Amino acid sequence: MKLSQAILSLYLLLFAGLGIAGGYLFLDARAEFTRLQQIEAQNQRKLAEAQERLKAQEKVLERLRSDPYFVDEVIRRRLGYAKPDEFIFRFQE
């Protein structure tokens, strides 16, 4: 009778140990999953921002391709060019 109780106790200890180890692994995997979800959400926000910037840049590019007045304005503003009969005044801020 004592041998069967010892074997039963051993099995119960083994089962409890496996349960505790499994629970620890589950909690560790759950924490990793939560961390990866947060990283995914952050990357989704970055992707949305990048897509918005891309749309804005595509609009500017399309205007540069099709609107000569816009090209003239961009060249004047960014490069400081002027027509022969114009003067450019630069002020320090």
C-alpha positions in Angstrom: 0.0 0.0 0.0 2.8 2.4 0.8 4.4 1.8 -2.6 1.2 2.7 -4.5 0.9 5.8 -2.4 4.5 6.8 -3.1 4.0 6.3 -6.8 0.7 8.2 -6.8 2.4 11.1 -4.9 5.3 11.0 -7.4 2.8 11.2 -10.2 1.0 14.1 -8.6 4.2 16.0 -8.0 5.3 15.4 -11.6 1.9 16.5 -12.8 2.0 19.7 -10.6 5.6 20.4 -11.8 4.6 20.1 -15.4 1.5 22.3 -14.8 3.6 25.0 -13.1 6.2 24.8 -15.9 3.5 25.0 -18.6 1.9 27.9 -16.8 5.2 29.8 -16.7 5.8 29.1 -20.4 2.3 30.2 -21.2 2.7 33.5 -19.3 6.0 34.1 -21.0 4.5 33.5 -24.4 1.6 35.7 -23.5 3.9 38.6 -22.5 5.9 38.2 -25.8 2.6 38.2 -27.7 1.5 41.4 -26.0 4.8 43.0 -26.7 4.7 42.0 -30.4 1.1 43.4 -30.7 2.3 46.7 -29.3 5.2 46.7 -31.8 2.7 45.9 -34.6 0.4 48.7 -33.6 3.3 51.1 -33.5 4.5 50.0 -37.0 0.9 50.4 -38.3 0.9 54.0 -37.1 4.3 54.6 -38.8 3.0 53.0 -42.0 -0.1 55.2 -42.0 2.0 58.3 -41.5 4.4 57.3 -44.2 1.5 56.6 -46.6 0.1 60.1 -45.9 3.5 61.7 -46.6 3.7 59.6 -49.8 0.3 60.9 -50.9 1.3 64.5 -50.3 4.6 64.0 -52.2 2.7 62.3 -55.1 0.4 65.4 -55.3 3.4 67.7 -55.4 5.1 65.5 -58.0 2.0 65.5 -60.1 1.8 69.3 -59.9 5.5 69.6 -60.8 4.8 67.5 -63.9 1.7 69.3 -65.0 1.6 72.8 -63.6 4.3 75.1 -65.0 3.3 78.0 -62.7 3.8 75.7 -59.7 7.2 74.8 -61.0 8.1 78.4 -61.4 6.9 79.2 -57.9 9.0 76.3 -56.4 12.1 77.3 -58.2 11.8 80.9 -57.1 11.1 80.0 -53.5 13.6 77.2 -53.0 16.4 78.3 -55.2 15.9 82.1 -54.9 15.7 82.6 -58.7 14.2 85.7 -60.2 13.2 86.9 -63.6 15.5 89.5 -65.3 13.3 92.4 -64.3 12.8 91.4 -60.6 14.8 92.0 -57.4 15.0 89.6 -54.5 15.2 91.1 -51.0 16.4 88.7 -48.2 15.8 89.6 -44.6 17.4 87.9 -41.6 14.8 86.6 -39.1 
